[in-house]
């Protein structure tokens, strides 16, 4: 599975980083960088939580 971010929507709230700071990093300019977009199946619940809790719906999870 892969997690991606739409940088046109991302405003750097940091909710995703709070959920998974080993995957997401909020940069100084107010966007998120995904440190390792290819995630193991064991991360599905955590990545789904980050996607659904993003206040601007900037994250997407694909198989």
PyMOL Python script that loads the backbone (N, CA, C, O; Angstrom):
from pymol import cmd

cmd.read_pdbstr("""\
ATOM      1  N   UNK A   1       0.844  -1.165   0.000  1.00  0.00           N
ATOM      2  CA  UNK A   1       0.000   0.000   0.000  1.00  0.00           C
ATOM      3  C   UNK A   1       0.893   1.232   0.000  1.00  0.00           C
ATOM      4  O   UNK A   1       2.035   1.205   0.458  1.00  0.00           O
ATOM      5  N   UNK A   2       0.332   2.310  -0.529  1.00  0.00           N
ATOM      6  CA  UNK A   2       1.104   3.548  -0.663  1.00  0.00           C
ATOM      7  C   UNK A   2       0.265   4.724  -0.160  1.00  0.00           C
ATOM      8  O   UNK A   2      -0.930   4.813  -0.442  1.00  0.00           O
ATOM      9  N   UNK A   3       0.903   5.618   0.581  1.00  0.00           N
ATOM     10  CA  UNK A   3       0.252   6.839   1.038  1.00  0.00           C
ATOM     11  C   UNK A   3       0.848   8.011   0.264  1.00  0.00           C
ATOM     12  O   UNK A   3       2.064   8.113   0.096  1.00  0.00           O
ATOM     13  N   UNK A   4      -0.043   8.900  -0.207  1.00  0.00           N
ATOM     14  CA  UNK A   4       0.397  10.065  -0.975  1.00  0.00           C
ATOM     15  C   UNK A   4      -0.246  11.323  -0.408  1.00  0.00           C
ATOM     16  O   UNK A   4      -1.250  11.260   0.301  1.00  0.00           O
ATOM     17  N   UNK A   5       0.350  12.463  -0.733  1.00  0.00           N
ATOM     18  CA  UNK A   5      -0.179  13.745  -0.287  1.00  0.00           C
ATOM     19  C   UNK A   5      -0.390  14.654  -1.488  1.00  0.00           C
ATOM     20  O   UNK A   5       0.448  14.723  -2.387  1.00  0.00           O
ATOM     21  N   UNK A   6      -1.515  15.346  -1.489  1.00  0.00           N
ATOM     22  CA  UNK A   6      -1.804  16.367  -2.493  1.00  0.00           C
ATOM     23  C   UNK A   6      -1.284  17.686  -1.934  1.00  0.00           C
ATOM     24  O   UNK A   6      -1.913  18.291  -1.065  1.00  0.00           O
ATOM     25  N   UNK A   7      -0.141  18.126  -2.432  1.00  0.00           N
ATOM     26  CA  UNK A   7       0.503  19.326  -1.886  1.00  0.00           C
ATOM     27  C   UNK A   7      -0.280  20.599  -2.173  1.00  0.00           C
ATOM     28  O   UNK A   7      -0.069  21.616  -1.512  1.00  0.00           O
ATOM     29  N   UNK A   8      -1.183  20.560  -3.152  1.00  0.00           N
ATOM     30  CA  UNK A   8      -2.045  21.716  -3.405  1.00  0.00           C
ATOM     31  C   UNK A   8      -3.090  21.884  -2.305  1.00  0.00           C
ATOM     32  O   UNK A   8      -3.593  22.987  -2.087  1.00  0.00           O
ATOM     33  N   UNK A   9      -3.413  20.807  -1.620  1.00  0.00           N
ATOM     34  CA  UNK A   9      -4.410  20.857  -0.533  1.00  0.00           C
ATOM     35  C   UNK A   9      -3.769  20.968   0.846  1.00  0.00           C
ATOM     36  O   UNK A   9      -4.347  21.566   1.753  1.00  0.00           O
ATOM     37  N   UNK A  10      -2.589  20.399   1.008  1.00  0.00           N
ATOM     38  CA  UNK A  10      -1.938  20.321   2.319  1.00  0.00           C
ATOM     39  C   UNK A  10      -1.637  21.713   2.865  1.00  0.00           C
ATOM     40  O   UNK A  10      -1.081  22.562   2.169  1.00  0.00           O
ATOM     41  N   UNK A  11      -2.014  21.930   4.119  1.00  0.00           N
ATOM     42  CA  UNK A  11      -1.735  23.205   4.785  1.00  0.00           C
ATOM     43  C   UNK A  11      -0.878  23.023   6.036  1.00  0.00           C
ATOM     44  O   UNK A  11      -0.680  23.970   6.798  1.00  0.00           O
ATOM     45  N   UNK A  12      -0.372  21.816   6.247  1.00  0.00           N
ATOM     46  CA  UNK A  12       0.578  21.576   7.328  1.00  0.00           C
ATOM     47  C   UNK A  12       0.002  21.566   8.718  1.00  0.00           C
ATOM     48  O   UNK A  12       0.684  21.959   9.664  1.00  0.00           O
ATOM     49  N   UNK A  13      -1.241  21.127   8.876  1.00  0.00           N
ATOM     50  CA  UNK A  13      -1.831  21.043  10.217  1.00  0.00           C
ATOM     51  C   UNK A  13      -1.047  20.109  11.133  1.00  0.00           C
ATOM     52  O   UNK A  13      -0.957  20.349  12.337  1.00  0.00           O
ATOM     53  N   UNK A  14      -0.483  19.054  10.572  1.00  0.00           N
ATOM     54  CA  UNK A  14       0.359  18.149  11.348  1.00  0.00           C
ATOM     55  C   UNK A  14      -0.370  17.017  12.042  1.00  0.00           C
ATOM     56  O   UNK A  14       0.235  16.298  12.839  1.00  0.00           O
ATOM     57  N   UNK A  15      -1.649  16.838  11.764  1.00  0.00           N
ATOM     58  CA  UNK A  15      -2.386  15.733  12.374  1.00  0.00           C
ATOM     59  C   UNK A  15      -1.743  14.405  11.986  1.00  0.00           C
ATOM     60  O   UNK A  15      -1.586  13.519  12.825  1.00  0.00           O
ATOM     61  N   UNK A  16      -1.374  14.269  10.720  1.00  0.00           N
ATOM     62  CA  UNK A  16      -0.746  13.029  10.252  1.00  0.00           C
ATOM     63  C   UNK A  16       0.572  12.765  10.980  1.00  0.00           C
ATOM     64  O   UNK A  16       0.877  11.625  11.331  1.00  0.00           O
ATOM     65  N   UNK A  17       1.336  13.808  11.199  1.00  0.00           N
ATOM     66  CA  UNK A  17       2.613  13.661  11.899  1.00  0.00           C
ATOM     67  C   UNK A  17       2.387  13.226  13.341  1.00  0.00           C
ATOM     68  O   UNK A  17       3.178  12.457  13.888  1.00  0.00           O
ATOM     69  N   UNK A  18       1.333  13.704  13.950  1.00  0.00           N
ATOM     70  CA  UNK A  18       0.992  13.293  15.310  1.00  0.00           C
ATOM     71  C   UNK A  18       0.654  11.808  15.352  1.00  0.00           C
ATOM     72  O   UNK A  18       1.007  11.113  16.306  1.00  0.00           O
ATOM     73  N   UNK A  19      -0.023  11.326  14.327  1.00  0.00           N
ATOM     74  CA  UNK A  19      -0.420   9.916  14.259  1.00  0.00           C
ATOM     75  C   UNK A  19       0.772   9.017  13.930  1.00  0.00           C
ATOM     76  O   UNK A  19       0.902   7.927  14.486  1.00  0.00           O
ATOM     77  N   UNK A  20       1.635   9.472  13.031  1.00  0.00           N
ATOM     78  CA  UNK A  20       2.750   8.635  12.565  1.00  0.00           C
ATOM     79  C   UNK A  20       3.961   9.501  12.244  1.00  0.00           C
ATOM     80  O   UNK A  20       4.223   9.798  11.078  1.00  0.00           O
ATOM     81  N   UNK A  21       4.692   9.904  13.266  1.00  0.00           N
ATOM     82  CA  UNK A  21       5.842  10.791  13.052  1.00  0.00           C
ATOM     83  C   UNK A  21       7.016  10.095  12.364  1.00  0.00           C
ATOM     84  O   UNK A  21       7.972  10.750  11.947  1.00  0.00           O
ATOM     85  N   UNK A  22       6.943   8.779  12.246  1.00  0.00           N
ATOM     86  CA  UNK A  22       7.974   8.056  11.504  1.00  0.00           C
ATOM     87  C   UNK A  22       7.679   8.023  10.009  1.00  0.00           C
ATOM     88  O   UNK A  22       8.516   7.585   9.219  1.00  0.00           O
ATOM     89  N   UNK A  23       6.493   8.484   9.617  1.00  0.00           N
ATOM     90  CA  UNK A  23       6.074   8.472   8.211  1.00  0.00           C
ATOM     91  C   UNK A  23       5.935   9.886   7.654  1.00  0.00           C
ATOM     92  O   UNK A  23       6.311  10.144   6.510  1.00  0.00           O
ATOM     93  N   UNK A  24       5.394  10.801   8.459  1.00  0.00           N
ATOM     94  CA  UNK A  24       5.094  12.161   8.004  1.00  0.00           C
ATOM     95  C   UNK A  24       5.956  13.186   8.733  1.00  0.00           C
ATOM     96  O   UNK A  24       6.233  13.053   9.925  1.00  0.00           O
ATOM     97  N   UNK A  25       6.376  14.213   7.991  1.00  0.00           N
ATOM     98  CA  UNK A  25       7.140  15.320   8.585  1.00  0.00           C
ATOM     99  C   UNK A  25       6.577  16.635   8.046  1.00  0.00           C
ATOM    100  O   UNK A  25       6.534  16.854   6.835  1.00  0.00           O
ATOM    101  N   UNK A  26       6.150  17.502   8.956  1.00  0.00           N
ATOM    102  CA  UNK A  26       5.670  18.823   8.554  1.00  0.00           C
ATOM    103  C   UNK A  26       6.891  19.718   8.351  1.00  0.00           C
ATOM    104  O   UNK A  26       7.717  19.885   9.249  1.00  0.00           O
ATOM    105  N   UNK A  27       6.982  20.282   7.165  1.00  0.00           N
ATOM    106  CA  UNK A  27       8.116  21.139   6.810  1.00  0.00           C
ATOM    107  C   UNK A  27       7.843  22.585   7.205  1.00  0.00           C
ATOM    108  O   UNK A  27       6.696  22.955   7.459  1.00  0.00           O
ATOM    109  N   UNK A  28       8.877  23.393   7.257  1.00  0.00           N
ATOM    110  CA  UNK A  28       8.760  24.794   7.660  1.00  0.00           C
ATOM    111  C   UNK A  28       7.809  25.585   6.778  1.00  0.00           C
ATOM    112  O   UNK A  28       7.160  26.517   7.254  1.00  0.00           O
ATOM    113  N   UNK A  29       7.713  25.229   5.488  1.00  0.00           N
ATOM    114  CA  UNK A  29       6.832  25.975   4.585  1.00  0.00           C
ATOM    115  C   UNK A  29       5.372  25.575   4.711  1.00  0.00           C
ATOM    116  O   UNK A  29       4.526  26.093   3.983  1.00  0.00           O
ATOM    117  N   UNK A  30       5.060  24.653   5.630  1.00  0.00           N
ATOM    118  CA  UNK A  30       3.671  24.314   5.894  1.00  0.00           C
ATOM    119  C   UNK A  30       3.094  23.206   5.057  1.00  0.00           C
ATOM    120  O   UNK A  30       1.879  23.135   4.871  1.00  0.00           O
ATOM    121  N   UNK A  31       3.941  22.340   4.548  1.00  0.00           N
ATOM    122  CA  UNK A  31       3.466  21.154   3.843  1.00  0.00           C
ATOM    123  C   UNK A  31       4.067  19.914   4.494  1.00  0.00           C
ATOM    124  O   UNK A  31       4.976  19.999   5.319  1.00  0.00           O
ATOM    125  N   UNK A  32       3.539  18.776   4.105  1.00  0.00           N
ATOM    126  CA  UNK A  32       3.999  17.511   4.688  1.00  0.00           C
ATOM    127  C   UNK A  32       4.869  16.769   3.687  1.00  0.00           C
ATOM    128  O   UNK A  32       4.587  16.740   2.489  1.00  0.00           O
ATOM    129  N   UNK A  33       5.908  16.183   4.193  1.00  0.00           N
ATOM    130  CA  UNK A  33       6.764  15.288   3.404  1.00  0.00           C
ATOM    131  C   UNK A  33       6.526  13.883   3.927  1.00  0.00           C
ATOM    132  O   UNK A  33       6.500  13.653   5.136  1.00  0.00           O
ATOM    133  N   UNK A  34       6.353  12.949   3.008  1.00  0.00           N
ATOM    134  CA  UNK A  34       6.185  11.555   3.388  1.00  0.00           C
ATOM    135  C   UNK A  34       7.552  10.898   3.312  1.00  0.00           C
ATOM    136  O   UNK A  34       8.171  10.845   2.249  1.00  0.00           O
ATOM    137  N   UNK A  35       8.014  10.402   4.445  1.00  0.00           N
ATOM    138  CA  UNK A  35       9.367   9.866   4.529  1.00  0.00           C
ATOM    139  C   UNK A  35       9.503   8.526   3.815  1.00  0.00           C
ATOM    140  O   UNK A  35      10.545   8.248   3.221  1.00  0.00           O
ATOM    141  N   UNK A  36       8.475   7.699   3.864  1.00  0.00           N
ATOM    142  CA  UNK A  36       8.493   6.402   3.187  1.00  0.00           C
ATOM    143  C   UNK A  36       7.076   6.083   2.743  1.00  0.00           C
ATOM    144  O   UNK A  36       6.307   5.515   3.519  1.00  0.00           O
ATOM    145  N   UNK A  37       6.708   6.435   1.506  1.00  0.00           N
ATOM    146  CA  UNK A  37       5.325   6.280   1.066  1.00  0.00           C
ATOM    147  C   UNK A  37       4.855   4.833   0.927  1.00  0.00           C
ATOM    148  O   UNK A  37       3.661   4.564   1.060  1.00  0.00           O
ATOM    149  N   UNK A  38       5.758   3.906   0.665  1.00  0.00           N
ATOM    150  CA  UNK A  38       5.384   2.491   0.563  1.00  0.00           C
ATOM    151  C   UNK A  38       5.315   1.917   1.975  1.00  0.00           C
ATOM    152  O   UNK A  38       6.326   1.829   2.672  1.00  0.00           O
ATOM    153  N   UNK A  39       4.106   1.527   2.386  1.00  0.00           N
ATOM    154  CA  UNK A  39       3.887   1.080   3.758  1.00  0.00           C
ATOM    155  C   UNK A  39       3.507  -0.385   3.796  1.00  0.00           C
ATOM    156  O   UNK A  39       2.808  -0.866   2.903  1.00  0.00           O
ATOM    157  N   UNK A  40       3.955  -1.104   4.814  1.00  0.00           N
ATOM    158  CA  UNK A  40       3.563  -2.508   4.958  1.00  0.00           C
ATOM    159  C   UNK A  40       2.087  -2.609   5.367  1.00  0.00           C
ATOM    160  O   UNK A  40       1.516  -1.666   5.915  1.00  0.00           O
ATOM    161  N   UNK A  41       1.504  -3.736   5.099  1.00  0.00           N
ATOM    162  CA  UNK A  41       0.097  -3.969   5.432  1.00  0.00           C
ATOM    163  C   UNK A  41      -0.164  -3.759   6.924  1.00  0.00           C
ATOM    164  O   UNK A  41      -1.260  -3.354   7.311  1.00  0.00           O
ATOM    165  N   UNK A  42       0.814  -4.026   7.742  1.00  0.00           N
ATOM    166  CA  UNK A  42       0.652  -3.858   9.192  1.00  0.00           C
ATOM    167  C   UNK A  42       0.424  -2.397   9.588  1.00  0.00           C
ATOM    168  O   UNK A  42       0.003  -2.125  10.712  1.00  0.00           O
ATOM    169  N   UNK A  43       0.695  -1.454   8.678  1.00  0.00           N
ATOM    170  CA  UNK A  43       0.484  -0.026   8.938  1.00  0.00           C
ATOM    171  C   UNK A  43      -0.871   0.481   8.450  1.00  0.00           C
ATOM    172  O   UNK A  43      -1.178   1.663   8.603  1.00  0.00           O
ATOM    173  N   UNK A  44      -1.684  -0.399   7.866  1.00  0.00           N
ATOM    174  CA  UNK A  44      -2.928   0.045   7.235  1.00  0.00           C
ATOM    175  C   UNK A  44      -3.825   0.838   8.190  1.00  0.00           C
ATOM    176  O   UNK A  44      -4.310   1.907   7.821  1.00  0.00           O
ATOM    177  N   UNK A  45      -4.051   0.346   9.384  1.00  0.00           N
ATOM    178  CA  UNK A  45      -4.951   1.032  10.316  1.00  0.00           C
ATOM    179  C   UNK A  45      -4.434   2.428  10.657  1.00  0.00           C
ATOM    180  O   UNK A  45      -5.204   3.388  10.684  1.00  0.00           O
ATOM    181  N   UNK A  46      -3.167   2.537  10.909  1.00  0.00           N
ATOM    182  CA  UNK A  46      -2.557   3.835  11.264  1.00  0.00           C
ATOM    183  C   UNK A  46      -2.597   4.801  10.083  1.00  0.00           C
ATOM    184  O   UNK A  46      -2.882   5.984  10.267  1.00  0.00           O
ATOM    185  N   UNK A  47      -2.314   4.312   8.871  1.00  0.00           N
ATOM    186  CA  UNK A  47      -2.343   5.173   7.687  1.00  0.00           C
ATOM    187  C   UNK A  47      -3.778   5.599   7.368  1.00  0.00           C
ATOM    188  O   UNK A  47      -4.012   6.736   6.957  1.00  0.00           O
ATOM    189  N   UNK A  48      -4.732   4.692   7.555  1.00  0.00           N
ATOM    190  CA  UNK A  48      -6.136   5.038   7.326  1.00  0.00           C
ATOM    191  C   UNK A  48      -6.582   6.109   8.318  1.00  0.00           C
ATOM    192  O   UNK A  48      -7.346   7.006   7.965  1.00  0.00           O
ATOM    193  N   UNK A  49      -6.111   6.015   9.542  1.00  0.00           N
ATOM    194  CA  UNK A  49      -6.429   7.029  10.547  1.00  0.00           C
ATOM    195  C   UNK A  49      -5.872   8.387  10.120  1.00  0.00           C
ATOM    196  O   UNK A  49      -6.564   9.398  10.243  1.00  0.00           O
ATOM    197  N   UNK A  50      -4.651   8.427   9.627  1.00  0.00           N
ATOM    198  CA  UNK A  50      -4.050   9.685   9.166  1.00  0.00           C
ATOM    199  C   UNK A  50      -4.846  10.266   8.006  1.00  0.00           C
ATOM    200  O   UNK A  50      -5.084  11.473   7.959  1.00  0.00           O
ATOM    201  N   UNK A  51      -5.261   9.416   7.069  1.00  0.00           N
ATOM    202  CA  UNK A  51      -6.037   9.866   5.908  1.00  0.00           C
ATOM    203  C   UNK A  51      -7.376  10.451   6.353  1.00  0.00           C
ATOM    204  O   UNK A  51      -7.745  11.544   5.924  1.00  0.00           O
ATOM    205  N   UNK A  52      -8.095   9.745   7.194  1.00  0.00           N
ATOM    206  CA  UNK A  52      -9.434  10.191   7.575  1.00  0.00           C
ATOM    207  C   UNK A  52      -9.409  11.395   8.510  1.00  0.00           C
ATOM    208  O   UNK A  52     -10.377  12.154   8.553  1.00  0.00           O
ATOM    209  N   UNK A  53      -8.328  11.587   9.256  1.00  0.00           N
ATOM    210  CA  UNK A  53      -8.270  12.710  10.186  1.00  0.00           C
ATOM    211  C   UNK A  53      -7.622  13.963   9.607  1.00  0.00           C
ATOM    212  O   UNK A  53      -7.589  15.003  10.266  1.00  0.00           O
ATOM    213  N   UNK A  54      -7.113  13.876   8.394  1.00  0.00           N
ATOM    214  CA  UNK A  54      -6.529  15.067   7.753  1.00  0.00           C
ATOM    215  C   UNK A  54      -7.638  16.099   7.551  1.00  0.00           C
ATOM    216  O   UNK A  54      -8.613  15.820   6.853  1.00  0.00           O
ATOM    217  N   UNK A  55      -7.506  17.288   8.151  1.00  0.00           N
ATOM    218  CA  UNK A  55      -8.585  18.278   8.079  1.00  0.00           C
ATOM    219  C   UNK A  55      -8.860  18.859   6.687  1.00  0.00           C
ATOM    220  O   UNK A  55      -9.916  19.450   6.460  1.00  0.00           O
ATOM    221  N   UNK A  56      -7.911  18.692   5.755  1.00  0.00           N
ATOM    222  CA  UNK A  56      -8.131  19.223   4.401  1.00  0.00           C
ATOM    223  C   UNK A  56      -8.165  18.105   3.345  1.00  0.00           C
ATOM    224  O   UNK A  56      -8.114  18.378   2.146  1.00  0.00           O
ATOM    225  N   UNK A  57      -8.252  16.852   3.798  1.00  0.00           N
ATOM    226  CA  UNK A  57      -8.336  15.692   2.905  1.00  0.00           C
ATOM    227  C   UNK A  57      -7.206  15.667   1.872  1.00  0.00           C
ATOM    228  O   UNK A  57      -7.441  15.428   0.687  1.00  0.00           O
ATOM    229  N   UNK A  58      -5.988  15.914   2.333  1.00  0.00           N
ATOM    230  CA  UNK A  58      -4.829  15.957   1.433  1.00  0.00           C
ATOM    231  C   UNK A  58      -4.139  14.604   1.263  1.00  0.00           C
ATOM    232  O   UNK A  58      -3.297  14.445   0.379  1.00  0.00           O
ATOM    233  N   UNK A  59      -4.486  13.643   2.096  1.00  0.00           N
ATOM    234  CA  UNK A  59      -3.818  12.340   2.048  1.00  0.00           C
ATOM    235  C   UNK A  59      -4.691  11.306   1.355  1.00  0.00           C
ATOM    236  O   UNK A  59      -5.919  11.358   1.414  1.00  0.00           O
ATOM    237  N   UNK A  60      -4.023  10.366   0.698  1.00  0.00           N
ATOM    238  CA  UNK A  60      -4.719   9.271   0.016  1.00  0.00           C
ATOM    239  C   UNK A  60      -3.943   7.987   0.231  1.00  0.00           C
ATOM    240  O   UNK A  60      -2.713   7.981   0.264  1.00  0.00           O
ATOM    241  N   UNK A  61      -4.673   6.916   0.375  1.00  0.00           N
ATOM    242  CA  UNK A  61      -4.091   5.591   0.551  1.00  0.00           C
ATOM    243  C   UNK A  61      -4.521   4.721  -0.632  1.00  0.00           C
ATOM    244  O   UNK A  61      -5.711   4.614  -0.930  1.00  0.00           O
ATOM    245  N   UNK A  62      -3.546   4.101  -1.303  1.00  0.00           N
ATOM    246  CA  UNK A  62      -3.838   3.225  -2.439  1.00  0.00           C
ATOM    247  C   UNK A  62      -3.156   1.888  -2.250  1.00  0.00           C
ATOM    248  O   UNK A  62      -2.131   1.781  -1.577  1.00  0.00           O
ATOM    249  N   UNK A  63      -3.749   0.866  -2.861  1.00  0.00           N
ATOM    250  CA  UNK A  63      -3.163  -0.487  -2.759  1.00  0.00           C
ATOM    251  C   UNK A  63      -2.218  -0.771  -3.898  1.00  0.00           C
ATOM    252  O   UNK A  63      -1.642  -1.857  -3.966  1.00  0.00           O
TER     253      UNK A  63
END
""", "prot")
cmd.dss("prot")
cmd.show_as("cartoon", "prot")
cmd.util.cbc("prot")
cmd.orient("prot")
